[in-house]
């Protein structure tokens, strides 16, 4: 939903392709939605480029991405990425670039760097030991306003004007909530 909402918003700003700057270690469950939409052009950046701040800034300047997508912890190696440093480089080099952090592999294990990424996504079933099929998402207020909601049916389940644009349409799995609560208590 966030990929489609971003696509809708980016169409209002400029024509495609919309470039994404990401690592070669992204899980299909996170980057796949962007990779499989033809309007997005995903650029997988090698480890040597990411390891050198000056070279990374050059690559960002060359690509001028619309989105930077990073995993906090790589699913394939367990590497704890220096995402705070990367966020700073992205903000300095391409100020309008949105940043999404995939915290699926770190949520429950490491302190998540809230406040720097525009959106942080995670899952309940990995290191939180919660139910399968549950996702968590945090957004900066500025990103929330920029994206203009993630529902497509005209209105979500919530009618409160503050949260309605982010409410998922359709039914909810209320059996999942107690399991998520127990996982968070752990």
N, C-alpha and C positions, 0 to 999 in steps of 0.2 A: 504493500500500500504506500509506503513512503517513497519508493521508486516511481510509482505512478503519479503521486502527488507532486514530486519534484519535476517530473516530466511535464505535467500540466503547467506548473509555474514557469519552468524554463522556456516553454513554448511562447509565453507572453513576453519574454525578454529578448530572445534571439532564436534564429533557426538552428536545427541540429547540424552537425553532431555535437553532443554534450560530452566533453572529455572528463574522464575519471582517472585520477592518479592513485595508484594502489600498489601494494607489495605483491611479490610473486608467491606469497604464502597465505593468500586469502581462501577461506572455506567457501565452497559453492553455496552453502546455505546463507551466506552473507552477501557476497558480491554477485552471485548468480542472477539475481533479479535485474541488475543493471547490465550484466553481460549478455543477457538474452533479449533485451529490448533494443531494437535496431537503432534507435535514436541516440543511444549511449555508445561512446567509444572508450573502451576500457584499456588503459595503459598500465601494464604490469611492469613495475620498476625493480631493477635488480638490486641485490643486497649491497654491492659496492657503491652504487649511487646513493642509496639511503644512508650508508655509513659515513659519508663525507658531506657535511652541511653545505659547503660551497657548491659542490657538484649537484646536490639535491636541489638547491636554490636555482641553479642554472637550468636544470631539467624542468622545474616548475615554471620558470620564466618562459622557457621555450614552449611548453604545452599550454599554459594558461588554462588549467583545468577548472571546471565548474564545481567539481566535487573531489575531495580527497577522502578515501575510505581506508582505514587502518584497523588491523586487529591489535588489541592490547597484548594478547599472548597468541603466538602462532600456533594453530592447531596441529601443524605437521612436525614442529620441532620443540615446542614448549618455550620458545624464546620470548622473554618479556621485552617487548619493543619499547624504545625510548620515545613514546608517543608525545609526551609533553614537549620535547625538543622539536619533533616533527611538526606539531601544531604551531609552534612559534615561527618556524621557517615558512610554513604555508601562509600564516597570517601576514608575515612581513612581505612575502613575495607576491602573493595573489590574494589581496585583502577580501575580495568578494567570493572567494572559493568557500563552499560549505564543507564541513568536516563531519564525517560519521565515524564513530568508534564502535567496533564490534568487540564487546566485552564478554561474549559467550564463554570463552575459555578462561577468563580471569575472575568473573563475578563469583564471589564466595571464597576466593583464594588470595586476591591482591586488592589493595585499595584502588578503586576506580577513580581516575582523574576527572571528576565532575567539574563543569564550569568552562573547560577549554574547548571541547568539541561542541558542535551545534546539536548533535543527537548522539545518544549512546544506546545501543541495542544489546540485549542479552537474552539468554534463555533460562528457563527454570529447571531444566532437567539435567544439566551437566553438574557443575560443582556445587550448586545449591541443593542438589539431591531432591528436587521437586518433581512435579508431574511433567510428563511429556506433553508437547504441544503448547506449552505456555511461553509467552514472550514478554519481555519487559522493555520499555523504551522511556528514555528521559530526553527532553528537549530544552534548549535555551528558550527563553521567552521571545527573543528576536527571531529565532528559527521558527517557532510556533506561529508567529505573525506572518513571516515570510511564506511559509508553506501553505497557509490558508486551509488547513484541515487535511484529513486522510480518508474521509468517507466519500462514496460516489453515488449514493442513492438519494441525496438531497438532505438527509438528516440522519444522524446516528441515534443511538438509544437514549443518550442524555439530552435534556432540554435546557440545562444550565448554560447560559451563553458563554461562560468561561471555558467549559470543557466540551461542549457540543461538537465543535469542529474536529475534535480528535476521537470522538466516540465511534466505535466500530458498529456498523449497521448489522441487523440480524440478531439472532439469539446469542446468549452467553452460556458458557459451561460453568454453572454455579458450583458443580462438584469440584472444580479445579481450585477454587479460592481457599478452602480450608487446607488443602495440600500445600499451596503456595505459602500460606501463613505459617504452617509448621516448618517448612523448609527455611523460611526467613528467621524463625525463632532459633533454629539450630545455628 
